[in-house]
């Protein structure tokens, strides 16, 4: 079973690198990503669990998305700040779980 997990970790790392490389993102970003991804893959292999790999990819995915659209990231952070300072919006202004599933497919 451990061999299968190693295959998954290796193929996920390769896929993630390919996606990151397509964006032609700065070399320093790619180098940092490679280092984090290598460490997460090794940790996943050692533990026999892909959780460290999944957590690393998720963290970098959100960071890359923020770099892709800096204005949207600023708007998101401003909205989060207002939630922290003023509390969440009233229930009638929030999206329902069904609306989230419909819009984002999750």
VOTOR-855449 format. One line per 8 residues: number of its first residue (from 1); for each residue x, y, z of C-alpha. Coordinates in nm, 4 decimals, decimal comma. Example, Ala and Ser with C-alpha at 12.3 -4.5 7.8 and 13.67 -1.06 7.14 Angstrom:
VOTOR-855449
1	1,2300:-0,4500:0,7800  1,3670:-0,1060:0,7140 $
//
This chain:
VOTOR-855449
1	0,0000:0,0000:0,0000  0,2830:0,2373:0,0797  0,4111:0,2059:-0,2780  0,0772:0,3356:-0,4088  0,0930:0,6339:-0,1758  0,4422:0,7151:-0,3018  0,3139:0,7005:-0,6594  0,0304:0,9374:-0,5728 $
9	0,2656:1,1793:-0,3981  0,5089:1,1747:-0,6914  0,2429:1,2212:-0,9582  0,0751:1,4988:-0,7599  0,4077:1,6788:-0,7251  0,4761:1,6502:-1,0972  0,1281:1,7712:-1,1860  0,1511:2,0652:-0,9479 $
17	0,4883:2,1663:-1,0924  0,3489:2,1483:-1,4445  0,0558:2,3722:-1,3546  0,2806:2,6213:-1,1751  0,5216:2,6279:-1,4681  0,2447:2,7046:-1,7169  0,1770:3,0361:-1,5518  0,5331:3,1557:-1,6146 $
25	0,5393:3,2856:-1,2595  0,8555:3,4426:-1,1193  1,1514:3,2084:-1,0731  1,1754:3,2830:-0,7002  0,8147:3,1730:-0,6545  0,8795:2,8526:-0,8460  1,1933:2,7776:-0,6435  1,0114:2,8297:-0,3123 $
33	0,7223:2,6172:-0,4324  0,9594:2,3398:-0,5409  1,1323:2,3406:-0,2017  0,8016:2,3268:-0,0119  0,6629:2,0623:-0,2431  0,9739:1,8447:-0,2159  0,9623:1,8662:0,1634  0,5904:1,7826:0,1687 $
41	0,6407:1,4856:-0,0667  0,9200:1,3500:0,1496  0,7118:1,3964:0,4638  0,4162:1,2236:0,2966  0,6366:0,9296:0,1965  0,7905:0,9025:0,5439  0,4517:0,9148:0,7174  0,2689:0,7031:0,4613 $
49	0,0058:0,9770:0,4498  -0,0559:1,2375:0,1778  -0,1939:1,4973:0,4223  0,1259:1,7109:0,4279  0,1250:1,7157:0,0489  -0,2408:1,8143:0,0279  -0,1926:2,0921:0,2827  0,1085:2,2322:0,0946 $
57	-0,0671:2,2286:-0,2419  -0,3778:2,3952:-0,0945  -0,1704:2,6683:0,0693  0,0206:2,7415:-0,2517  -0,2919:2,7179:-0,4664  -0,4566:3,0004:-0,2721  -0,1403:3,2085:-0,2762  -0,1012:3,1646:-0,6529 $
65	-0,4647:3,2565:-0,7045  -0,4109:3,5759:-0,5050  -0,1110:3,6664:-0,7232  -0,3182:3,6054:-1,0352  -0,5707:3,8745:-0,9395  -0,4274:4,1167:-0,6802  -0,7340:4,3440:-0,6836  -0,9668:4,0541:-0,6031 $
73	-0,7305:3,9553:-0,3207  -0,7421:4,3082:-0,1765  -1,1235:4,3053:-0,1934  -1,1349:3,9660:-0,0240  -0,9018:4,0782:0,2556  -1,1045:4,3984:0,3054  -1,4230:4,1896:0,3336  -1,2581:3,9582:0,5866 $
81	-1,1373:4,2603:0,7864  -1,4904:4,3983:0,7976  -1,6228:4,0601:0,9176  -1,3605:4,0583:1,1912  -1,4284:4,4199:1,2943  -1,8066:4,4343:1,2493  -1,9130:4,0699:1,2483  -2,0582:3,8719:0,9584 $
89	-2,3301:4,0160:0,7372  -2,6931:3,9572:0,8330  -2,8316:3,6148:0,7429  -3,0416:3,7521:0,4552  -2,7244:3,8862:0,2860  -2,5252:3,5617:0,3099  -2,5062:3,2907:0,0470  -2,6771:2,9650:0,1340 $
97	-2,4909:2,6357:0,1057  -2,6999:2,5514:-0,2008  -2,6000:2,8803:-0,3661  -2,2342:2,8074:-0,2925  -2,2641:2,4562:-0,4391  -2,4363:2,5920:-0,7492  -2,1912:2,8754:-0,8061  -1,8666:2,6988:-0,7135 $
105	-1,9485:2,3319:-0,7601  -1,8404:2,2318:-0,4105 $
//
